[in-house]
Amino acid sequence: MADKVVFIAFAIEDERQRDFLIGQSLNTKTPFQFVDMSVKEPYDSGWKDRTRTRIRRSDGVIALVSKNSLRSTGQDWEIICAKEERKKVLGIWAYRDDRTELSGVNTRVWTWDTIKDFIDGL
């Protein structure tokens, strides 16, 4: 199986959870890689173009979902872009005690099997 590329959409406040997800993948022999377009500064005019290119090159998108997602315009745009590019999107809850729902995003509990099954289905 060829390597797959999975884009991670997340609120910058959940950056540590993103790091955990990437770290989890590094601890296994995984046939995929994660990419993201996190920024701490306001988006410049080219950010959306560069992000769309990365999403377009990805096989799918994992969105880390939390209460921070409700205020994250960048994450919201990334999810909208993924849907426009017809990429499969999986939401995983970033925290055990936070079950925030995002409209139009199928969100599941964060387990390695959930992530593996999603990636295997891409």
Summary of the structure (lengths in Angstrom):
residues: 122
radius of gyration: 13.3
end to end distance: 11.4
largest distance: 38.1
contacts: 356
relative contact order: 0.21
helix: 43%
strand: 20%
